[in-house]
Structures are given as C-alpha cells and as structure tokens.
Amino acid sequence: MPILVHLLLMIAAFLYLLAGVSIAMFGRGKRTWLRRHKNLNTAGFGLLAAGVVMVFTGIFLSGGDHLAGIHQQVGAIAVMLAFLTVLLGYDSLKAANKKIVRAAHRWSGRISLVAILVALALGLSMIGIL
C-alpha cells in the first residue's frame, strides 16, 4: 500500500512541478505569475517529500534495501536537485547577484524535472507499466 501511495504522490508532484515551470516559462506576462509559480512548486516539492516518506515507510516495513537500484538512485538525485532548486528560488529573491542565482535556479529546475521524469519512467518500468 505505501508503494501505491508513493507512486500517486510522485505523479502528482511531477504534475505540480511541471505546472509551476510552465507558468514561469509562459505566464510571465501576468501579474500573479511569481506567486503561482512559487505556490505550485512549493506544493510539488511537498508532494515529492511525502512520496519519499511513503517509500521509506514501505521499504522499512518490508525490510528491503533503500537505494538498491537505478530508480532509487535517480530518484534520490532528483529529490536533492528539487530541494536545491527550491532553495535557489527563494534565495534569488534576495540574493546580491540575482542574475547568477536565477540562472542556477532555472538550470537546476530543468535538470530536476528531467530527473524526476526519468525516475518516474524507471519506477513504472519496475512495476511493469512501461
């Protein structure tokens, strides 16, 4: 059961993060784009963190290895990149050198979104859906 909840949380997290990135890319003309971008990505990261908690709960209950496969390793990297992206995003609002921090935020966001998608595909492949 925790693995099913993990799957649903990770899919929801990806969709929230994708929506947040889309607003940043295509919705900058609107007055509320930054607030919507921050809210969606913060919620997406929260869902991602909840998904991590659920998978560790499931693995703890079953007695398995935590980072035994490529899906788990890519997923761990994706979560770390997403956390870095959130930190850079909030730091970019008050940073002394906004240009560099914002560029790092954009690139880490892009890379983390791709890593999350790869981890999702690997996970779906593991359970026979892909």
N, C-alpha and C positions, 0 to 999 in steps of 0.2 A: 504493500500500500504506500509506504513512503516514497518508493521509486516512481509510482504513478503521479503522486503529488509533485515530486521533483520535476518530472517531465512537463507537467502543466505549468508550473511556476517558471521554468526556463523558457518555454514557448511564450508565455505572457511577458516575461522580462525582455525577450528579444523584440517583441512587437512594440512594447512601450519605448524601448531604446531606439528602434527604427523610426517610430513616430517623432520622437524628440530630435533625432538627427535630421529628419525630413523637414521639420519646422525650421531648424537652423539653416538648412540649405535653401529652402524655397519660400519660407514665410517671413523673411526679414523685413519686408515692406510693411508689415502690420505692427501696430503699436505694442501689442502684447506678446510678440514672438519670444522674447527672452524669458519672460515668466513661464510661458507654456513649455518652452524648451527645458528650463530648469525643473519644472514640476514633473514632466514626463520622464526625464532622465533620472531624477532622484527616485521616483516611484519604480522605474525599471531596475535601478540598482538595488532597491529594497527587495524587489521580487527575486532578483538574482541571488542576493544574500539568503533569502528564505529558502530558495532552491538548494543552496549549498548546505544549509542546516538540515534540510529534509534528507539529502543524500547521505550525509554523515550519520544521521539517525538510522536510516535504513541499513547502512553498512555496519554500524555498531551492533544493531540488533541481529544481523545475520552472521557477524564475525568475519567478514571479508576484508580484503586489502583495500585501502583508501585510494591510493594513486597507482594502481597496478597496470593500467592500460593507457593507450594513447588518448582515448576520450577523456579520461580523468586528468591527464597531464595538460592537454589543450584547454580543458575546462578551467583548470586551476590558473593557467596563464591568462585566460580570458577574464576571469574574475579579478585578478590582480591588475590587469590593464584597465578594466572598467573602474576599479577603485581609483587608480591613478588619474583617469580621465575626470572623474567627479572632483577630485582634489584640485586638479589643474583648472577646471572650470570655475570653481568657487574662488580660487586664487587669482584667476585672470581678471576678476572684478576689481581687485585692489592692488595688483602687482605693480611694481615700479616699471618694469619693462613689459608692458601689456602685449606688445607685438610678438615677442618670443614665446611667452606663456600661452597666448591664444593659439599660436601655430602648433605648439606641443599638444595643447588640448584637442585641437582638431585632428591631428595625426593619430594621437593615442585613441581617440574616439573611433576613428575609421578602422584602425587595426583591431581594436577590441570588438567592434561589431562583426568584423570578418571572423575573428577567432571564436566568438560566440556561435556564429552560424556554422563554422566547421565543427565545433563541439556538439552542436545540435545534430548535425548530419551524422557524425560518428556515433552518437548515442542512439539515434533512430536506427542506424545500421546494426548496432549491437543487439537491439531487440527485434530485428527482422522487419522493420517497417520500410527501410530503404534498401 
